[in-house]
Amino acid sequence: MQIDYLDAAQDDVRAAHAPLLDDIEKRGLLYPVTVVDGVPLYDGAVSYPAIMRAVQNKLDAVQA
């Protein structure tokens, strides 16, 4: 598993992830946005328990 932090204010990040960032902005989500497998799940704050639940749910789905 890999967890990355990406700074959406950086031009190279914006270029590499343009479709995702466009979706985030069109939906009016607030930064920071937690994205798991390309899907924005949480916005406006970092909640480590919520992130851990999302990751565990994803791992459980893969193992099922």
C-alpha positions in Angstrom: 0.0 0.0 0.0 1.2 3.5 -0.7 -0.1 6.8 0.8 0.9 10.0 -1.0 0.5 13.6 0.0 0.0 15.9 -3.1 0.1 19.6 -2.9 -2.6 20.8 -5.4 -1.1 24.3 -5.4 2.0 23.0 -7.3 1.9 23.3 -11.1 3.4 19.8 -11.7 0.8 18.2 -9.4 -2.0 20.1 -11.1 -0.8 19.0 -14.6 -0.4 15.3 -13.5 -3.8 15.1 -11.9 -5.8 17.6 -13.9 -9.0 15.5 -14.3 -9.2 14.7 -10.6 -8.6 18.3 -9.6 -11.2 19.6 -12.0 -13.7 17.1 -10.6 -12.8 18.2 -7.0 -13.3 21.9 -7.9 -16.5 21.4 -10.0 -18.0 19.6 -7.0 -17.0 22.4 -4.7 -15.0 20.3 -2.3 -12.8 22.0 0.2 -9.1 21.2 0.5 -7.6 19.1 1.9 -9.3 16.3 0.0 -8.7 12.7 0.9 -8.8 10.5 -2.3 -8.7 6.7 -2.2 -8.2 5.0 -5.6 -9.0 8.1 -7.5 -12.3 8.8 -5.6 -12.6 11.8 -3.4 -14.0 10.6 0.0 -13.5 13.4 2.5 -12.9 17.1 2.2 -12.3 20.1 4.4 -10.2 18.4 7.0 -7.9 15.5 7.6 -9.4 12.8 9.8 -6.9 10.1 10.4 -9.5 7.7 11.8 -11.7 8.2 8.7 -8.8 7.7 6.4 -7.8 4.5 8.2 -11.4 3.2 7.9 -11.5 4.0 4.2 -8.2 2.2 3.6 -9.4 -0.8 5.7 -12.6 -0.9 3.8 -10.7 -0.9 0.5 -8.4 -3.7 1.7 -11.3 -5.7 2.9 -13.0 -5.4 -0.5 -9.9 -6.5 -2.3 -9.5 -9.6 -0.1 -13.2 -10.6 -0.4 
